């Protein structure tokens, strides 16, 4: 019997049919499928494979086996998950260096300079496939777009460190503890990203706020619901939190 499951994501409902999933296709789907093909051609298999579209126009992707968690529960706040997520993101970025976007590609986020790599755009625990406590894959490439490495790492550390204030229900740790997790993530990621990621986080969150409000104004019901539920208020509070603790957060990168 073919296994069938339904998953409710932050924006889309995804249906699994055996070893593939069917999910609503965004305007960026053709470009994303080329990106996924490129990743697998480069030997990166921590992303779904594109299998085209079904009769209803949904995109069809291979299913990545493992667990996906909406939140970083205490059991997931381990150095192994943190650093393996960083290594996975590095491998993804490195595999995209030779990818060539086309002028007519329709990315959800605009390309950001310097366009060093293809950013996943939403590298967070809820898009991270975990097996035996280690990050093994990333799903949901809807927000992929060209950009600098630090731009993608900024959102990843916002989610995985996390860089969130005490009023955010997903936050944990003191600023000093969060700072050490950010620095550990960046060390595991490797050359190219350092303390400047702290200053990139507020800018990256502001870009997300701008996108959410623009999409909501255009009638996107998912983003309208997120705003109504107070997501934008949390992002704004976290921007203030990161800026207020900037010096403490950057100090973790000091080699002394």
N, C-alpha and C positions, 0 to 999 in steps of 0.2 A: 504494500500500500504506500502510495506517495505521501510523504509527510506534508501537512499543510498547517501553517501558523500565520497569525496576524500580529504585527507589532505596531504600536502607536508611538511615533516619534514626536519631536517637538513641533514639527510642521506637517509631516506626511504620515499616512498609514501605509505600511509595507506588508505585502503578502508573500509568504514563503511557500513555494511549491517544490518540495524535494530539495535539490541542490541549487536552485535559483530563487531569486526574489523578484517580485514585480512591484515597482513603485512609480508614483506619478513623475513624469518627465518634465524637468524644468526647461526653459528656453536655452539653457547652457548645455543640455544633455549631449548634443552632437560633439561639442568641443570636449566635454568631460570624457566621453567614450574614447576619443582619440588619445586623451591623456592617459586613461587607464590602459589602453593598448600599448602605449609607449612605456609605461611603467613595467608591464610584464615583459616587453621586449628587452628591457634593460635588466631583467632578472629580479625585479622587486615584486614579490608575490604577497605582500602584506596589504593588498587592496583587492577589491572585487574585480573580476573580469567582465567586460561588457559583452552582452549577448544580444544586442539589438533591442527591438521594441515588439510588444505584443499587439494583438488586433485592436485593442482599446487605446493604443498609443502610449502605454506605460513602458518605461525602460525595464529591461531584463538584465539582471546582474547575477553573478555567482554568489552563493551564500558562503560567508566566512565562518567556519566553525569556532565556537568559543562563547564566552560570556561578555555581555555588554551591560555596564552598570550606569544608572542615571546619576548616582552620587558616589563620592568617595567615602564609603563607610569606613569605620575604624580598621577593619580587616584589610582594606585596600590602601591604607596610608603607609605603604612600605617603601623602603629605598629601592627594592627590586622593581616594583611597578613604575615608580617615578623615573628611574634611570633607563629602564627598558623602553618607556614611552619616548624619552629623549632620543635614544638610539634609533628607534623606529622612524621618528620624524626626520632625523638626519639622513637615514637611508632613502626615505621618500624624496627629500629635497635633492640629494645627490643624483638620484635617478632621473630627475626632471631637468637637469642642467642643459641637456641637449634637446629638450622638447621645444618646438617652434610654434608658438601661437600664430593664428591667422588673423588678418585685419578684421574679418567679419565674425570672429568668435564672440559669443554673447555671455560674458562672465557676470555672475551676480554682483560681485564687487568689481569696481574698475581696477585696471592694472595699476600697480604702484611702483614707482621708481626708487631705487634701481631694481629692475626685474631680474633678480639673480636666479630665481627658481620659480617653480609653480607652488604656491602656497596651498595647503589643504583648505585653509580658511575657517575651519571649525574643529581644530584638533583638541578634543576634550574627552573626558572619561565616557561621556554618553555616545561617542563615536569610536571608541577604542575597544577592540576585541581582545579579551584577556583569556589566557590558558595557563593554569598552574601558577597564577600570580604574576605572570609576565605579559606585557603588551606584545601582541603578535600581528595585529592588523588595524587598519583604519577604514571606516566606512563613511558613507554619506559625503561625497565630494561636491555637493551642490554649490558650496561657497568657494570652490577652487578658483584661483586667479593668479596672474603673474605678480610677483612682488619680491621684496628682500627677505632673507632668511629671518631676520630679527622680528619682522612683522608677524610671521606665523608663530615663532617661538613665544612672542609676547602673549598671544592668546592662550597658548598651551600652558605657560606657567601661571597665567591668571586662573586657569581651571585646576591645574595639577598641584600647585604649591600649597594652597591656593593664595592668590593675592586679593583677598576679599575681607571686608570689614566685619566686625562682630555682629552687625545687624543682618548680615547675609546668612540665611539658614544653612548654606553649604560651606561656610567658613570654618576653619579650625586652626589652632596654633596661635602663638604670639607673633608679633611682627618679626622678632628675631628668628623664631622657628621657621616662619614662612620664608624669610630671607635665605636661610641655609638650604631650604628645599629648592628655591629658585637657582641658587648658585650650583647646587648639585645637578640639577637638570641641565644647566648650561655647560657644565664640565663634561657631562655624559654626551651631550650633543656634539661638543668638539669645537674646533676653531671657527671663528666667524661671528660668534655671538658672545657678548660679555655683559658688563654692568649696564650698558646702554639699553638693555632690554627693559630695565625698570622704567625708564622714561618713555619707552615705546608703548607700555601697557595702557596708560590713559588715552593716548592718541588712538590706539587700536580699538578701545572700548567706545570712544567717541564716534569712530567710523561705523561701528556696529549700531550705535544709537541713531545715527543719521540714516543708515539703511533701513532700520526698522520703521522709523517714522515716515520715510519716503514710501516704503512698500505699503504701510497701513493707509497712507493718504491715497494710494492708487487702488485701494479696495482689497488688499490682501488680508483675508480674514484671520489667518494664523497669526500674523504680526499684530493685527488689531487686538486679538485676544491676549497676546503676550503683554502688550502695553496696558490693557485693562487689568491684567493680573499683577501689575506693578514691576515687571521686569526692568523697564527703563529706569524706574526709581532706584532699584538695586544697583544697576550699572553706574548711575550717576554718583551714588554713595560710595561705590568702590573706587571710582576715579578720584574722589576727594581723599579716600583712605590711602591710596597708593601715593598720591602727591604729599600727603601729610607725613608719611613715613619714608619718604624718599631716601634720606640719608642713612637710616637704619638698614633699609633694604639693599642699598648699594654697598654698604660696609661689608657685607658677607663676601663680596668679591675681592676685598683687600687681601693680598697675599701675606700681609704681616701677621 
